[in-house]
């Protein structure tokens, strides 16, 4: 029989760590909170109370603590004292490092994978591209997110499990930055630019031109990164990490940001940045 000392004392609303449903509750809470952060529902840089998050997302206090620890580990939140949790702010240095890694890893993955793609693989990538293009035509950011992920994942399918895991982790981290990409003066132009880049990448993959596909992936990611740098801080003048990563892959300098992506130079991100844009 367990002694009184060995019994776990619970606070109201908490869950024993060894209770069968604890792990599932913590996993569910983690997924809900991370989705809310990525979507901009929980605003970057804003402080929330643990009680507010618990009630808002239906997560018990013990699973919430575990979820917060995991989110801290992934860089999504910064724990505060007195049960206050700060959502990690959008940070220009973090953005630059994430996209520099993405340039190198996704280009490498494409060069490894493209020669091995089967007709079935290409069909699946093409289907993801068509869904992505449809979302672009409708200016629907929510509709393009999953096919965008599937498109790039398809181009990394034979790169190896460790590389795929790293790319997936970076993709999750960059999503909340990526939502700023379409928050511009010419939303249609930005969607068209992104659609054009992805069509060119697919054509190179379908032609089994691994080197060109890798270069196009690197150029697309670098261009997106430069636009995002302008979104987060228009005064940032030297994205050295992005330049160096692209040069490492292609030997070229970064492409100039497209005209539709006019920066809010000298200003902070526009109101509502990180939230879904209005739809046409």
Buried (B, 14 or more C-beta within 10 A) or exposed (E): EEEEEEEEEEEEEBBEEEBEEBBEBBBBBBEBBBEBBBBBBBBBEEEBBBEEBBEBBEBBBBBBBBBBEBBBEBEBBBBEEEBEBBBBEBBBEBBBBBBBBBBBBBBBBBBBBBEEBEEEBBEBBBBBBEBBBBBBBEBBBEBBBEBBBBBBBBBBBBBEEEBBEBBBEBBBBBBBBBBBBBBBEBBBBBBBBBBBBBEBBBEBBBEEBBEBBBBBBBBBBBBBBBBBBBBBBBEBEEBEBBBBBBBEBBEEEBBEBBEBBBBBEEEEBEEEBBBBBEEE
